[in-house]
């Protein structure tokens, strides 16, 4: 299955679905994939579309050109501060950033951030919301927010402490700086760091592995881990029981048990 978002290559967000892997590409390379209103509108629509599509079993978020995403388009933001646009920053957080990251972080399927270059501000936050982050060795993160006298958004107050711990998260948020790909790997902000030549293959291999896996189980694990981060043990155990009941009734579970007994490798259908 292959699909693309029209018009080809001109839209600020592109969607390509191949072999159950949906690749969402931020496509404003001239602006380092800065997020203006048109991009945020289409990104929200696209993320919600793939989240709801049962044929999509893995999602990859990446950028075109030399950047992953530098966050809010500051030229448009400045116009908003001066009252020249219809969506000021306070509105765009609730209208765009919150629903985008919520859909990205809670969809019942794996998400990979393929960080092809700098990820700053909301761009870094989007990467933090993924399950896996593959960085090209020239990429880096910068929280950016405090540098322009803003609080953090797009879920970074929730995701970043869970990735690096509260103390390191506070340091990175209070004192924005570029965190290199190698440091990101040491901190736990990168799953893998590869050269530019190996980047596409590394992303493709992980995406294919995830897309061939037990999608309902992956989605349930992702939701259970998120649930446990904000709930007590007894609540978390109850949620785990719900997800075990769900996954125990799937075709993939039955096929896996049959394959185990037959000493064969299971083939998962994602249902």
FIMIRO-642384 format. One record per residue (C-alpha): residue in three letters; x, y, z. Coordinates in nm, 4 decimals, m for minus. Layout:
N
+------+----------+----------+----------+
: code :       xx :       yy :       zz :
+------+----------+----------+----------+
:  Ala :        X :        Y :        Z :
...
+------+----------+----------+----------+
//
This chain:
271
+------+----------+----------+----------+
: code :       xx :       yy :       zz :
+------+----------+----------+----------+
:  Unk :   0.0000 :   0.0000 :   0.0000 :
:  Unk :   0.1344 :   0.3421 :  m0.0944 :
:  Unk :  m0.0282 :   0.6805 :  m0.0515 :
:  Unk :   0.0774 :   1.0433 :  m0.0494 :
:  Unk :  m0.0747 :   1.3701 :   0.0639 :
:  Unk :  m0.1518 :   1.5992 :  m0.2315 :
:  Unk :  m0.0180 :   1.8127 :  m0.3801 :
:  Unk :   0.3033 :   1.6123 :  m0.4099 :
:  Unk :   0.6100 :   1.7732 :  m0.2529 :
:  Unk :   0.4450 :   2.1169 :  m0.2148 :
:  Unk :   0.2448 :   2.0574 :   0.1027 :
:  Unk :   0.4088 :   2.1551 :   0.4331 :
:  Unk :   0.3506 :   1.8022 :   0.5645 :
:  Unk :   0.3862 :   1.4896 :   0.3497 :
:  Unk :   0.2439 :   1.1446 :   0.4184 :
:  Unk :   0.3722 :   0.8246 :   0.2641 :
:  Unk :   0.2391 :   0.4828 :   0.3642 :
:  Unk :   0.4318 :   0.1750 :   0.2505 :
:  Unk :   0.4065 :  m0.1767 :   0.3936 :
:  Unk :   0.2071 :  m0.0578 :   0.6970 :
:  Unk :   0.4645 :   0.2125 :   0.7834 :
:  Unk :   0.3339 :   0.5704 :   0.7699 :
:  Unk :   0.6100 :   0.8278 :   0.7244 :
:  Unk :   0.5108 :   1.1834 :   0.8123 :
:  Unk :   0.7590 :   1.4387 :   0.6792 :
:  Unk :   0.7655 :   1.8020 :   0.7847 :
:  Unk :   0.8271 :   1.9732 :   0.4527 :
:  Unk :   0.9361 :   2.3351 :   0.4923 :
:  Unk :   1.3100 :   2.2891 :   0.4379 :
:  Unk :   1.3604 :   2.6566 :   0.3547 :
:  Unk :   1.2329 :   2.7414 :   0.7042 :
:  Unk :   1.4067 :   2.4461 :   0.8752 :
:  Unk :   1.0584 :   2.2966 :   0.9117 :
:  Unk :   0.9412 :   2.5741 :   1.1382 :
:  Unk :   0.5807 :   2.5303 :   1.2440 :
:  Unk :   0.3516 :   2.7944 :   1.0984 :
:  Unk :  m0.0271 :   2.7661 :   1.1224 :
:  Unk :  m0.0666 :   2.5878 :   0.7875 :
:  Unk :   0.1934 :   2.3278 :   0.8883 :
:  Unk :   0.0408 :   2.2737 :   1.2321 :
:  Unk :  m0.3087 :   2.2365 :   1.0878 :
:  Unk :  m0.1927 :   1.9725 :   0.8393 :
:  Unk :   0.0340 :   1.7979 :   1.0896 :
:  Unk :  m0.2548 :   1.7589 :   1.3343 :
:  Unk :  m0.4795 :   1.6237 :   1.0600 :
:  Unk :  m0.2102 :   1.3820 :   0.9416 :
:  Unk :  m0.1160 :   1.2504 :   1.2858 :
:  Unk :  m0.4806 :   1.1923 :   1.3737 :
:  Unk :  m0.5347 :   1.0208 :   1.0374 :
:  Unk :  m0.2550 :   0.7667 :   1.0831 :
:  Unk :  m0.3482 :   0.7129 :   1.4490 :
:  Unk :  m0.6968 :   0.6045 :   1.3404 :
:  Unk :  m0.5888 :   0.4001 :   1.0370 :
:  Unk :  m0.5886 :   0.0276 :   1.1273 :
:  Unk :  m0.3663 :  m0.0527 :   0.8280 :
:  Unk :  m0.0859 :   0.1624 :   0.9719 :
:  Unk :   0.1202 :  m0.0384 :   1.2199 :
:  Unk :   0.4141 :   0.1978 :   1.2721 :
:  Unk :   0.4565 :   0.5755 :   1.2335 :
:  Unk :   0.7778 :   0.7598 :   1.1483 :
:  Unk :   0.8054 :   1.1365 :   1.1988 :
:  Unk :   1.0907 :   1.3127 :   1.0209 :
:  Unk :   1.1876 :   1.6350 :   0.8456 :
:  Unk :   1.3027 :   1.7371 :   0.5004 :
:  Unk :   1.6266 :   1.9193 :   0.4363 :
:  Unk :   1.8868 :   1.9835 :   0.7056 :
:  Unk :   1.6541 :   2.0164 :   1.0056 :
:  Unk :   1.4074 :   1.7910 :   1.1829 :
:  Unk :   1.2031 :   2.0828 :   1.3151 :
:  Unk :   1.3051 :   2.4101 :   1.4800 :
:  Unk :   0.9684 :   2.4527 :   1.6498 :
:  Unk :   0.7402 :   2.7535 :   1.6287 :
:  Unk :   0.7830 :   2.9716 :   1.3189 :
:  Unk :   0.9102 :   3.2846 :   1.4918 :
:  Unk :   0.8350 :   3.5178 :   1.1999 :
:  Unk :   0.4693 :   3.4219 :   1.2157 :
:  Unk :   0.4847 :   3.4304 :   1.5949 :
:  Unk :   0.6182 :   3.7866 :   1.5906 :
:  Unk :   0.3287 :   3.8870 :   1.3678 :
:  Unk :   0.0970 :   3.7267 :   1.6241 :
:  Unk :   0.2547 :   3.9267 :   1.9059 :
:  Unk :   0.1812 :   4.2406 :   1.7095 :
:  Unk :  m0.1764 :   4.1346 :   1.6432 :
:  Unk :  m0.1228 :   4.0751 :   1.2725 :
:  Unk :  m0.2369 :   3.7095 :   1.2695 :
:  Unk :  m0.5464 :   3.5290 :   1.3916 :
:  Unk :  m0.3754 :   3.2636 :   1.6067 :
:  Unk :  m0.1607 :   3.3988 :   1.8924 :
:  Unk :   0.0785 :   3.1632 :   2.0691 :
:  Unk :  m0.1513 :   3.1095 :   2.3664 :
:  Unk :  m0.4221 :   2.9832 :   2.1300 :
:  Unk :  m0.1958 :   2.7698 :   1.9126 :
:  Unk :  m0.0757 :   2.5672 :   2.2123 :
:  Unk :  m0.4297 :   2.4497 :   2.2829 :
:  Unk :  m0.5416 :   2.4374 :   1.9190 :
:  Unk :  m0.2325 :   2.2733 :   1.7696 :
:  Unk :   0.0526 :   2.1625 :   1.9929 :
:  Unk :  m0.1490 :   1.9897 :   2.2626 :
:  Unk :  m0.3665 :   1.7766 :   2.0311 :
:  Unk :  m0.0724 :   1.6978 :   1.8014 :
:  Unk :   0.1492 :   1.5637 :   2.0788 :
:  Unk :  m0.1410 :   1.3905 :   2.2514 :
:  Unk :  m0.2258 :   1.2005 :   1.9331 :
:  Unk :   0.1407 :   1.1235 :   1.8707 :
:  Unk :   0.2071 :   0.9999 :   2.2240 :
:  Unk :  m0.1108 :   0.8007 :   2.2794 :
:  Unk :  m0.1846 :   0.6340 :   1.9446 :
:  Unk :  m0.2019 :   0.2542 :   1.9895 :
:  Unk :   0.0982 :   0.1819 :   1.7681 :
:  Unk :   0.4743 :   0.2479 :   1.7785 :
:  Unk :   0.6179 :   0.5869 :   1.6829 :
:  Unk :   0.9732 :   0.6592 :   1.5660 :
:  Unk :   1.1256 :   1.0060 :   1.5504 :
:  Unk :   1.3783 :   1.0010 :   1.2659 :
:  Unk :   1.5801 :   1.3066 :   1.3691 :
:  Unk :   1.7630 :   1.4091 :   1.0535 :
:  Unk :   1.8929 :   1.7401 :   1.1895 :
:  Unk :   1.8380 :   1.9965 :   1.4633 :
:  Unk :   1.5254 :   1.9487 :   1.6751 :
:  Unk :   1.4462 :   2.2607 :   1.8750 :
:  Unk :   1.1595 :   2.3880 :   2.0860 :
:  Unk :   0.8375 :   2.2132 :   1.9914 :
:  Unk :   1.0396 :   2.0118 :   1.7400 :
:  Unk :   1.2446 :   1.8604 :   2.0211 :
:  Unk :   0.9258 :   1.8010 :   2.2191 :
:  Unk :   0.7727 :   1.6087 :   1.9292 :
:  Unk :   1.0785 :   1.3831 :   1.9178 :
:  Unk :   1.0585 :   1.3270 :   2.2954 :
:  Unk :   0.6999 :   1.2001 :   2.2519 :
:  Unk :   0.8082 :   0.9126 :   2.0265 :
:  Unk :   0.8943 :   0.5625 :   2.1482 :
:  Unk :   1.2243 :   0.5542 :   1.9627 :
:  Unk :   1.4558 :   0.8312 :   1.8429 :
:  Unk :   1.7093 :   0.7609 :   1.5709 :
:  Unk :   1.9468 :   1.0530 :   1.5228 :
:  Unk :   2.1873 :   1.1231 :   1.2427 :
:  Unk :   2.5258 :   1.2007 :   1.4001 :
:  Unk :   2.5091 :   1.5684 :   1.2992 :
:  Unk :   2.1691 :   1.6208 :   1.4654 :
:  Unk :   2.1042 :   1.7721 :   1.8062 :
:  Unk :   1.8379 :   1.8935 :   2.0475 :
:  Unk :   1.7778 :   2.2368 :   2.1924 :
:  Unk :   1.4796 :   2.3033 :   2.4189 :
:  Unk :   1.4963 :   2.6743 :   2.3213 :
:  Unk :   1.1913 :   2.7870 :   2.5206 :
:  Unk :   1.3577 :   2.9784 :   2.8051 :
:  Unk :   1.5946 :   3.1371 :   2.5552 :
:  Unk :   1.3015 :   3.3352 :   2.4180 :
:  Unk :   1.1414 :   3.3819 :   2.7621 :
:  Unk :   0.8755 :   3.1153 :   2.7197 :
:  Unk :   0.7645 :   2.8188 :   2.9254 :
:  Unk :   0.7879 :   2.4719 :   2.7729 :
:  Unk :   0.5159 :   2.3164 :   2.5588 :
:  Unk :   0.4225 :   2.0218 :   2.3378 :
:  Unk :   0.4482 :   1.7849 :   2.6320 :
:  Unk :   0.8149 :   1.8399 :   2.7174 :
:  Unk :   0.7356 :   1.9024 :   3.0855 :
:  Unk :   0.5979 :   1.5468 :   3.0938 :
:  Unk :   0.8225 :   1.3587 :   2.8508 :
:  Unk :   1.1652 :   1.5072 :   2.9182 :
:  Unk :   1.1827 :   1.4310 :   3.2943 :
:  Unk :   1.0745 :   1.0745 :   3.2203 :
:  Unk :   1.3561 :   1.0359 :   2.9695 :
:  Unk :   1.6438 :   1.2012 :   3.1555 :
:  Unk :   1.5225 :   1.2574 :   3.5141 :
:  Unk :   1.3911 :   1.5733 :   3.6752 :
:  Unk :   1.7249 :   1.7365 :   3.7573 :
:  Unk :   1.8666 :   1.7039 :   3.4042 :
:  Unk :   1.5342 :   1.8077 :   3.2516 :
:  Unk :   1.5325 :   2.1258 :   3.4608 :
:  Unk :   1.8870 :   2.2037 :   3.3514 :
:  Unk :   1.8072 :   2.1520 :   2.9838 :
:  Unk :   1.4876 :   2.3593 :   3.0087 :
:  Unk :   1.6314 :   2.6438 :   3.2197 :
:  Unk :   1.9551 :   2.6752 :   3.0222 :
:  Unk :   1.8888 :   2.5876 :   2.6563 :
:  Unk :   2.1881 :   2.4616 :   2.4622 :
:  Unk :   2.2476 :   2.2277 :   2.1757 :
:  Unk :   2.2716 :   1.8688 :   2.2971 :
:  Unk :   2.4774 :   1.6752 :   2.0427 :
:  Unk :   2.3639 :   1.3417 :   1.9070 :
:  Unk :   2.6339 :   1.1638 :   2.1068 :
:  Unk :   2.5338 :   1.3336 :   2.4313 :
:  Unk :   2.1706 :   1.2594 :   2.3509 :
:  Unk :   2.2621 :   0.8908 :   2.3268 :
:  Unk :   2.4348 :   0.9041 :   2.6658 :
:  Unk :   2.1361 :   1.0829 :   2.8245 :
:  Unk :   1.8768 :   0.8459 :   2.6821 :
:  Unk :   1.7382 :   1.0970 :   2.4313 :
:  Unk :   1.8517 :   0.8831 :   2.1393 :
:  Unk :   1.7857 :   0.5159 :   2.0787 :
:  Unk :   2.0498 :   0.5025 :   1.8092 :
:  Unk :   2.2951 :   0.7444 :   1.6446 :
:  Unk :   2.4056 :   0.6710 :   1.2892 :
:  Unk :   2.5859 :   0.8385 :   1.0019 :
:  Unk :   2.3935 :   1.0173 :   0.7310 :
:  Unk :   2.4719 :   0.7295 :   0.4967 :
:  Unk :   2.3202 :   0.4741 :   0.7349 :
:  Unk :   2.0269 :   0.6870 :   0.8494 :
:  Unk :   1.7594 :   0.5744 :   0.6033 :
:  Unk :   1.8463 :   0.2069 :   0.6477 :
:  Unk :   1.8470 :   0.2299 :   1.0275 :
:  Unk :   1.5058 :   0.3992 :   1.0324 :
:  Unk :   1.3686 :   0.1587 :   0.7727 :
:  Unk :   1.4883 :  m0.1509 :   0.9554 :
:  Unk :   1.3386 :  m0.0461 :   1.2884 :
:  Unk :   1.0129 :   0.0639 :   1.1267 :
:  Unk :   0.9808 :  m0.2643 :   0.9374 :
:  Unk :   1.0482 :  m0.4633 :   1.2549 :
:  Unk :   0.7819 :  m0.2709 :   1.4445 :
:  Unk :   0.5302 :  m0.2890 :   1.1598 :
:  Unk :   0.5714 :  m0.6670 :   1.1493 :
:  Unk :   0.5142 :  m0.7006 :   1.5228 :
:  Unk :   0.2063 :  m0.7534 :   1.7416 :
:  Unk :   0.0572 :  m0.4070 :   1.6978 :
:  Unk :  m0.2158 :  m0.4388 :   1.9619 :
:  Unk :   0.0424 :  m0.5565 :   2.2153 :
:  Unk :   0.2799 :  m0.2732 :   2.1264 :
:  Unk :   0.0002 :  m0.0189 :   2.1616 :
:  Unk :  m0.1084 :  m0.1673 :   2.4930 :
:  Unk :   0.2473 :  m0.1643 :   2.6305 :
:  Unk :   0.2908 :   0.1997 :   2.5271 :
:  Unk :  m0.0365 :   0.2966 :   2.6936 :
:  Unk :   0.0368 :   0.0946 :   3.0075 :
:  Unk :   0.3776 :   0.2585 :   3.0535 :
:  Unk :   0.2253 :   0.6042 :   3.0110 :
:  Unk :  m0.0586 :   0.5194 :   3.2508 :
:  Unk :   0.1765 :   0.3939 :   3.5202 :
:  Unk :   0.3743 :   0.7194 :   3.5118 :
:  Unk :   0.0789 :   0.9046 :   3.6626 :
:  Unk :  m0.0993 :   0.6380 :   3.8688 :
:  Unk :  m0.0425 :   0.4361 :   4.1821 :
:  Unk :   0.0594 :   0.0711 :   4.1728 :
:  Unk :  m0.2899 :  m0.0664 :   4.2292 :
:  Unk :  m0.4330 :   0.1465 :   3.9484 :
:  Unk :  m0.1467 :   0.0466 :   3.7208 :
:  Unk :  m0.2024 :  m0.3214 :   3.7963 :
:  Unk :  m0.5710 :  m0.2851 :   3.7113 :
:  Unk :  m0.4818 :  m0.1146 :   3.3829 :
:  Unk :  m0.2327 :  m0.3909 :   3.3032 :
:  Unk :  m0.5069 :  m0.6469 :   3.3636 :
:  Unk :  m0.7336 :  m0.4672 :   3.1154 :
:  Unk :  m0.4607 :  m0.4681 :   2.8522 :
:  Unk :  m0.3776 :  m0.8342 :   2.9153 :
:  Unk :  m0.7439 :  m0.9200 :   2.8614 :
:  Unk :  m0.7427 :  m0.7190 :   2.5395 :
:  Unk :  m0.4225 :  m0.8657 :   2.3977 :
:  Unk :  m0.5045 :  m1.2166 :   2.5189 :
:  Unk :  m0.8038 :  m1.2158 :   2.2888 :
:  Unk :  m0.6181 :  m1.1105 :   1.9746 :
:  Unk :  m0.5497 :  m1.3205 :   1.6682 :
:  Unk :  m0.1795 :  m1.2406 :   1.7074 :
:  Unk :  m0.1673 :  m1.3930 :   2.0564 :
:  Unk :  m0.3317 :  m1.7148 :   1.9426 :
:  Unk :  m0.1009 :  m1.7357 :   1.6421 :
:  Unk :   0.2026 :  m1.6753 :   1.8618 :
:  Unk :   0.1092 :  m1.9504 :   2.1079 :
:  Unk :   0.0406 :  m2.1912 :   1.8217 :
:  Unk :   0.3771 :  m2.1037 :   1.6679 :
:  Unk :   0.5560 :  m2.1478 :   2.0011 :
:  Unk :   0.4095 :  m2.4937 :   2.0534 :
:  Unk :   0.4984 :  m2.5867 :   1.6953 :
:  Unk :   0.8495 :  m2.4396 :   1.7429 :
:  Unk :   0.7915 :  m2.1980 :   1.4572 :
:  Unk :   0.8362 :  m1.8225 :   1.4252 :
:  Unk :   0.5048 :  m1.6370 :   1.4615 :
:  Unk :   0.3723 :  m1.4121 :   1.1870 :
:  Unk :   0.1780 :  m1.1176 :   1.3278 :
:  Unk :  m0.1116 :  m0.9513 :   1.1457 :
:  Unk :  m0.1529 :  m0.6604 :   1.3839 :
:  Unk :  m0.4908 :  m0.7682 :   1.5145 :
+------+----------+----------+----------+
//
